[in-house]
Amino acid sequence: MDPKKLEIIKATLPVVKEHGEAITKRFYKRMFENHPELKNIFNMAHQVTGHQPKALADAVYGAAANIEDFSQIMPVLERISQKHRSLQIKLEQYPIVGENLLGAIKEVLGDAATDEIMDAWADAYEVISDVFIRMENDLYKVTVAQPGGWAGFKDFVVDHKVEESDVITSFYLKPKDGGNIAEFTPGQYITLKMEISEQQFTNLRQYSLSDRPGLDYYRISVRREDPRKEGQPPGVVSTYLHKHVNKGDTIPISAPAGDFYLDKDCKLPLVLISGGVGLTPLMSMLNTVTKEDSNREIYWIHATVNSKFHAFKKHVNDIAASNKNVKTFFFYEKPTDEDKESKSYDKEGYITLDFLQKVLPSKQADFYFCGPEPFMRAVNRALKQWEIPEERIHYEFF
């Protein structure tokens, strides 16, 4: 960037950060008014909750703050690029985003956003978008070139459907054309393209692959998102999948993507910590490691409400029974009377640092965790308190 414009960006960053969420909320409103067809790409539920505007505000600020050296935020750029590739974001959509983002900055900041400031931010957006475009273009090429890979969305058929718990159901997906499927790394996800009759727009949703690679199907295990508060609507796609999608139905999906995946080269003990449906990417990791590396020490620690919500329990117990290197621990937040009587869980309550320190022989391990946001915060805080190095802490936010 021009040095003068770079100085303007640095000088105005605090103001943009302060008004970040207001700017991004206005941005989405503008963009959807001007280009309603883009509602086919974005998760509109996240607009209602405010998750999407906040995420965008953080991303815009982070990119602008590191515009001189993107290496500091490369993991974040990689994560966003992977999601964009999975959602099939296109080159021609970047100018639309830029126009409406700059317009939102001007509207929120008013007269404080002078022509000079807006010109500098226009250049900054061009630099940032060019980085994403190059990264995503490389991902598109790699995805298509790999064995079994494909461009865009490809039709898959539901081979069968299995209830794993009262709220989680698995869908086994095979290519409609009978061809091969692309490999993936345990922990990655696919994007489903759902056309639901009562919905005006297409719904794109990303679900972790819950079985190991190397099979002739992809498996996703979906939690039915019931209303958690009075007046809150149920999850559109998860409810539709549970109630209306059955064996033989067709679902278009994009090829596997994601930057949260198992480091198969690491030989340290593997600690897999999950909460609720957060076990899905970790299930892929467990199935892979016990298939490919039977000697690696594995600790499977899962927390859920009770046995009614507990998915894959028998499968995990069967793995542990046939693999002496696998140890399992189950936490129930609200065990039923039957759970208490049968002693089908290890501890009541929540996973704590004290528990981890007692069951793990040492902190020399590789940690992967996934689950609801409060669960993730608690586990991350515990690992930081235990002084686990950053490079051995891996997590995924759904």
Secondary structure, 3 states (H helix, E strand, C coil): CCHHHHHHHHHHHHHHHHCHHHHHHHHHHHHHHHCHHHHHCCCHHHHHHCHHHHHHHHHHHHHHHCCCCHHHHHHHHHHHHHHHHHHCCCCCHHHHHHHHHHHHHHHHHHHHCCHHHHHHHHHHHHHHHHHHHHHHHHHHHHHHHCCCCCCCCEEEEEEEEEECCCCEEEEEEEECCCCCCCCCCCCCEEEEEECCCCCCCCEEEEEEECCCCCCCCEEEEEECCCCCCCCCCCCHHHHHHHHHCCCCCEEEEEEEECCCCCCCCCCCCEEEEEEHHHHHHHHHHHHHHHHHCCCCCEEEEEEECCHHHCCCHHHHHHHHHHCCCEEEEEEECCCCHHHHHHCCCCEECCCCHHHHHHHCCCCCCEEEEECCHHHHHHHHHHHHHCCCCHHHEEEECC
